[in-house]
Amino acid sequence: MEARSVLSLPAEPGWQFEPKWDGFRCLAFRDGQDVQLLAKSGKTLGRFFPEIVSFLRGLPVPRFVLDGELVLPSGAEPSFDALQARLHPAESRIRKLSVDTPAALVLFDMLATPDGESLVQTPLESRRVALEHFVRSLGSQGAFRLSPYTRDLSTAEAWLARSGGALDGVVAKRIAGLYGVGRRDMLKVKRLRTADCVVGGFRTEKDQTLVASLLLGLFNREGKLDHVGFTSGIADRDKPALTRRLEALIEPPGFTGKSPGGPSRWSTERSDEWLPLLTELVIEVRYDHVTGDRFRHGTKLLGWRPDKAPQQCTFEQMEREPPPDLLLKGMGTR
């Protein structure tokens, strides 16, 4: 079951709210000694998280299907960067990381019980009772964490106000709803914020004639410009004039601190190269998530800020959210 994005949480009765954890969505299957971890895409995750596979295989229950989120606690809060580091081609590296920084599975739904009963056509309220009974019956939690939930809108809005770090937002599910396989029956809301950023460089389209994306920077405490993300929502009609404006400002080094690497592995429309700019242009962007002092996703360009001095664009704009104690302390509560 998937979620569709909305701007606000539903206020009418009949909804259950859960934190949206910052990890890899995962369906965990066990049937005897056969254990599978599947991503939302349908790809297997087991080879990247062998400690979770071993934990599930060692449980004193023969079968189950669970829905949850793989997270990787690192220090005071889960680290998405550390989680991504698990997607490594070398098995020896994965094995070492699985020992040094073991992952956890945050559970929020149960789709099949140990006696083989399918819960897909069972209301969420009953599925949650079954999940809690399943976790309690195991005694020691091990790699499991039970995600909290609430049916109180004000509590959910407080969670949303804290999101943007280890919390990726809030999800709403109908209490009487069935598990809509492949359907967007859940709602998700993310906290949107804005920041003024220096344009430290840009990438062009594959033909290298027009701008494809602007590379964003913020000044760190040492006064150096660190690359923090990009924005690519540039209207086609604006690209020729903007490209000419940017070309007139091309001059190394652009970023004096952390520099951009290659383009996103998901991108197929942009050049591998980036061109540095004089630190003169400032834009305002909207973002939803920060990971490791970077915008996790592409940002939305809101407008140019000629009234803003580049040196005013610092990391102080990026709020750091407190770690989610309910997750790291173990068993979540309502």
C-alpha positions as CSV (number, residue, x, y, z in Angstrom):
1,M,0.0,0.0,0.0
2,E,1.4,3.4,-1.0
3,A,0.7,7.0,-0.1
4,R,-0.3,10.1,-2.0
5,S,1.0,13.6,-1.1
6,V,-1.4,16.1,0.4
7,L,-0.9,19.5,1.9
8,S,-2.5,18.9,5.3
9,L,-3.6,16.1,7.6
10,P,-7.3,15.2,7.5
11,A,-9.3,16.7,10.3
12,E,-12.4,14.5,10.2
13,P,-12.7,11.4,12.4
14,G,-11.7,7.9,11.3
15,W,-8.0,8.5,10.7
16,Q,-4.9,7.0,12.3
17,F,-1.6,9.0,12.1
18,E,1.9,7.6,12.1
19,P,5.4,9.1,11.8
20,K,6.9,8.7,8.3
21,W,10.4,7.4,9.1
22,D,13.4,8.3,7.1
23,G,14.5,5.0,5.8
24,F,13.9,2.2,3.2
25,R,10.3,1.0,3.0
26,C,10.4,-2.8,3.4
27,L,8.1,-5.8,3.3
28,A,9.5,-8.7,5.3
29,F,8.4,-12.2,4.4
30,R,9.2,-15.4,6.3
31,D,8.1,-18.9,5.4
32,G,10.2,-21.5,7.3
33,Q,13.8,-20.8,6.5
34,D,13.0,-18.7,3.4
35,V,13.3,-15.0,4.3
36,Q,12.8,-12.1,1.9
37,L,13.1,-8.4,2.2
38,L,11.5,-6.5,-0.6
39,A,11.7,-2.8,-1.4
40,K,8.7,-0.8,-2.7
41,S,10.1,-1.3,-6.2
42,G,9.9,-5.1,-5.8
43,K,13.7,-5.4,-5.6
44,T,15.3,-7.5,-2.9
45,L,17.1,-5.9,0.0
46,G,18.3,-9.0,1.8
47,R,21.9,-9.0,0.6
48,F,22.3,-5.5,1.8
49,F,20.9,-6.2,5.3
50,P,22.1,-9.7,6.2
51,E,21.7,-9.0,9.9
52,I,18.0,-8.4,9.5
53,V,17.6,-11.6,7.5
54,S,19.5,-13.6,10.2
55,F,17.3,-12.0,12.9
56,L,14.1,-12.8,11.1
57,R,15.2,-16.4,10.4
58,G,16.0,-16.9,14.1
59,L,12.6,-15.8,15.4
60,P,10.6,-18.6,17.1
61,V,7.7,-18.2,14.6
62,P,7.6,-20.1,11.3
63,R,5.9,-17.5,9.0
64,F,4.7,-13.9,8.8
65,V,4.5,-10.9,6.5
66,L,5.4,-7.5,8.0
67,D,5.4,-4.0,6.6
68,G,7.8,-1.5,7.9
69,E,10.8,0.8,7.4
70,L,14.5,-0.2,7.5
71,V,16.4,2.4,9.4
72,L,20.0,2.7,10.5
73,P,20.6,4.3,13.9
74,S,23.8,6.2,13.9
75,G,24.7,8.2,17.0
76,A,21.7,10.2,18.2
77,E,19.4,9.6,15.3
78,P,18.9,7.4,12.2
79,S,21.2,8.2,9.3
80,F,19.9,8.0,5.8
81,D,23.5,8.5,4.4
82,A,24.6,5.4,6.4
83,L,21.6,3.5,5.1
84,Q,22.5,4.3,1.5
85,A,26.1,3.2,2.2
86,R,24.7,-0.3,2.5
87,L,23.9,-0.4,-1.2
88,H,27.5,-1.5,-1.9
89,P,28.6,-4.0,-4.5
90,A,31.1,-5.7,-2.2
91,E,29.7,-8.4,0.0
92,S,32.6,-8.1,2.4
93,R,31.9,-4.4,2.9
94,I,28.3,-5.1,3.6
95,R,29.1,-7.8,6.1
96,K,31.4,-5.4,8.0
97,L,28.9,-2.6,8.1
98,S,26.1,-5.0,9.2
99,V,28.3,-5.8,12.3
100,D,29.6,-2.3,12.9
101,T,26.3,-0.4,12.3
102,P,23.3,-2.9,12.5
103,A,20.0,-1.8,11.0
104,A,16.6,-1.9,12.6
105,L,13.2,-2.6,11.2
106,V,10.5,-0.2,12.3
107,L,7.1,-2.0,12.1
108,F,3.8,-0.4,11.4
109,D,1.7,-3.1,9.8
110,M,1.1,-6.9,9.6
111,L,-0.2,-8.6,6.6
112,A,0.0,-12.3,7.6
113,T,0.1,-14.0,11.0
114,P,2.4,-16.8,12.2
115,D,-0.5,-19.3,11.6
116,G,-0.8,-18.3,8.0
117,E,-3.8,-16.0,8.2
118,S,-3.8,-13.2,5.6
119,L,-4.7,-9.8,7.1
120,V,-4.9,-7.9,3.8
121,Q,-8.7,-7.8,3.9
122,T,-8.7,-6.9,7.6
123,P,-9.3,-3.3,8.8
124,L,-6.2,-1.4,10.0
125,E,-7.5,-1.3,13.6
126,S,-7.4,-5.2,13.8
127,R,-4.1,-5.4,11.9
128,R,-2.5,-3.1,14.5
129,V,-3.8,-5.3,17.4
130,A,-2.3,-8.3,15.6
131,L,1.1,-6.5,15.1
132,E,1.3,-5.5,18.8
133,H,0.5,-9.0,19.9
134,F,3.1,-10.4,17.6
135,V,5.8,-8.1,18.9
136,R,4.9,-8.6,22.5
137,S,4.9,-12.4,22.1
138,L,8.6,-12.4,21.1
139,G,9.7,-10.9,24.4
140,S,13.1,-9.4,23.4
141,Q,12.7,-6.9,20.5
142,G,16.0,-7.5,18.8
143,A,16.1,-5.6,15.6
144,F,12.4,-4.7,15.8
145,R,11.0,-1.3,16.7
146,L,7.2,-0.7,16.9
147,S,6.3,2.6,15.3
148,P,4.0,4.7,17.5
149,Y,0.6,5.9,16.3
150,T,-2.0,8.4,17.4
151,R,-5.6,9.2,16.5
152,D,-5.3,12.7,17.9
153,L,-4.8,15.3,15.3
154,S,-3.0,17.7,17.6
155,T,-0.4,15.1,18.4
156,A,0.1,14.3,14.7
157,E,0.5,18.0,13.9
158,A,3.2,18.1,16.6
159,W,5.0,15.3,14.9
160,L,4.7,17.1,11.6
161,A,6.2,20.2,13.2
162,R,9.3,18.2,14.2
163,S,9.7,16.5,10.8
164,G,12.5,17.2,8.3
165,G,15.3,15.3,10.0
166,A,14.9,11.7,11.1
167,L,11.2,12.0,10.6
168,D,10.2,12.4,7.0
169,G,6.6,13.6,7.7
170,V,3.4,12.1,8.9
171,V,1.2,9.4,7.3
172,A,-2.6,9.2,7.7
173,K,-4.4,5.8,7.3
174,R,-8.1,5.1,7.7
175,I,-8.8,3.1,10.9
176,A,-11.3,1.0,9.1
177,G,-9.3,0.7,5.9
178,L,-8.2,-2.5,4.3
179,Y,-4.6,-2.9,3.0
180,G,-4.9,-1.5,-0.5
181,V,-2.2,-3.5,-2.3
182,G,-0.6,-1.3,-5.0
183,R,-3.0,1.6,-4.2
184,R,-2.3,5.0,-2.8
185,D,-4.8,4.7,0.0
186,M,-2.6,6.4,2.6
187,L,-2.0,10.1,2.8
188,K,1.4,11.7,3.5
189,V,2.2,15.2,4.6
190,K,5.6,16.7,4.7
191,R,6.7,20.0,6.3
192,L,7.8,22.4,3.7
193,R,10.4,25.1,4.4
194,T,12.3,27.7,2.5
195,A,15.9,28.9,2.3
196,D,17.9,31.5,0.4
197,C,20.8,29.9,-1.4
198,V,23.8,31.1,-3.5
199,V,23.9,29.7,-7.0
200,G,27.5,28.3,-7.0
201,G,27.3,26.6,-10.4
202,F,25.0,24.9,-12.9
203,R,24.6,21.9,-15.1
204,T,23.5,21.9,-18.7
205,E,21.3,19.5,-20.6
206,K,22.9,16.6,-22.5
207,D,23.4,18.7,-25.6
208,Q,25.2,21.3,-23.5
209,T,23.3,24.3,-25.0
210,L,20.8,25.2,-22.2
211,V,20.8,25.2,-18.4
212,A,19.3,22.1,-16.8
213,S,19.8,22.7,-13.1
214,L,21.2,25.3,-10.7
215,L,23.6,24.1,-8.0
216,L,22.9,25.5,-4.6
217,G,25.3,26.6,-1.8
218,L,25.4,27.9,1.7
219,F,28.3,29.4,3.6
220,N,29.6,27.3,6.5
221,R,31.2,28.6,9.7
222,E,34.6,28.9,8.1
223,G,33.1,31.2,5.5
224,K,33.4,28.6,2.7
225,L,30.6,27.9,0.3
226,D,29.3,24.3,0.6
227,H,27.2,22.6,-2.1
228,V,23.9,21.7,-0.5
229,G,21.6,20.6,-3.4
230,F,20.0,21.7,-6.7
231,T,16.9,23.0,-8.3
232,S,15.8,22.1,-11.8
233,G,12.3,23.5,-12.0
234,I,13.2,26.1,-14.7
235,A,10.5,26.8,-17.3
236,D,11.7,26.1,-20.9
237,R,10.8,29.6,-22.0
238,D,13.2,31.0,-19.4
239,K,16.2,28.7,-20.2
240,P,17.8,30.7,-23.1
241,A,17.9,34.0,-21.2
242,L,19.0,32.4,-18.0
243,T,21.7,30.4,-19.8
244,R,23.2,33.6,-21.2
245,R,23.1,35.2,-17.8
246,L,24.9,32.3,-16.2
247,E,27.5,32.0,-18.9
248,A,28.6,35.6,-18.3
249,L,29.3,34.6,-14.6
250,I,31.3,31.5,-15.2
251,E,34.5,31.6,-13.1
252,P,36.2,29.0,-10.8
253,P,36.0,27.8,-8.2
254,G,32.3,28.3,-7.5
255,F,32.1,26.2,-4.4
256,T,35.0,26.8,-2.0
257,G,34.0,24.2,0.5
258,K,32.2,20.9,-0.4
259,S,31.8,20.6,-4.1
260,P,29.2,18.8,-6.3
261,G,30.0,15.2,-7.3
262,G,28.5,13.5,-10.3
263,P,24.8,14.0,-11.2
264,S,22.1,12.1,-9.5
265,R,22.1,8.4,-10.6
266,W,18.4,8.8,-11.3
267,S,19.0,11.7,-13.8
268,T,19.4,10.9,-17.5
269,E,18.7,14.4,-18.9
270,R,21.7,16.3,-17.5
271,S,25.4,16.5,-18.3
272,D,27.9,15.0,-16.0
273,E,29.8,18.2,-15.9
274,W,29.1,21.3,-13.9
275,L,30.2,24.9,-14.4
276,P,31.3,27.1,-11.5
277,L,30.0,30.6,-11.1
278,L,30.9,33.8,-9.3
279,T,29.0,34.0,-6.0
280,E,26.6,36.8,-7.0
281,L,23.2,35.1,-7.6
282,V,20.8,34.3,-4.7
283,I,17.6,32.4,-5.1
284,E,14.9,31.3,-2.7
285,V,13.9,27.6,-2.8
286,R,11.4,25.4,-1.0
287,Y,12.6,22.1,0.5
288,D,11.2,19.3,2.5
289,H,14.1,17.3,4.0
290,V,17.7,17.8,5.1
291,T,20.2,14.9,5.5
292,G,23.8,15.5,6.4
293,D,23.7,19.3,5.7
294,R,22.2,18.7,2.3
295,F,18.7,18.9,0.8
296,R,17.7,15.3,0.3
297,H,15.5,15.9,-2.7
298,G,15.5,18.5,-5.5
299,T,14.1,21.8,-4.4
300,K,11.4,24.1,-5.9
301,L,12.7,27.4,-7.2
302,L,10.5,30.2,-5.7
303,G,12.3,33.2,-7.1
304,W,15.4,35.3,-7.3
305,R,16.6,37.4,-4.4
306,P,18.5,40.4,-5.7
307,D,17.9,42.1,-2.3
308,K,19.9,39.4,-0.5
309,A,23.7,39.4,-0.1
310,P,25.3,36.1,-0.9
311,Q,27.2,36.1,2.4
312,Q,23.8,36.1,4.2
313,C,23.1,32.7,2.9
314,T,24.3,30.5,5.8
315,F,23.5,27.2,7.3
316,E,21.7,28.9,10.2
317,Q,18.6,28.9,7.9
318,M,18.5,25.1,8.0
319,E,16.7,23.9,11.2
320,R,18.0,20.8,12.9
321,E,15.3,18.7,14.4
322,P,15.7,16.8,17.7
323,P,16.1,13.0,17.3
324,P,12.9,10.9,17.6
325,D,13.3,9.4,21.1
326,L,10.4,7.0,20.5
327,L,12.3,5.2,17.8
328,L,15.8,4.9,19.4
329,K,14.5,3.9,22.8
330,G,12.8,0.9,21.4
331,M,9.2,0.2,21.7
332,G,6.9,3.0,20.4
333,T,3.9,4.1,22.3
334,R,0.5,5.6,21.3
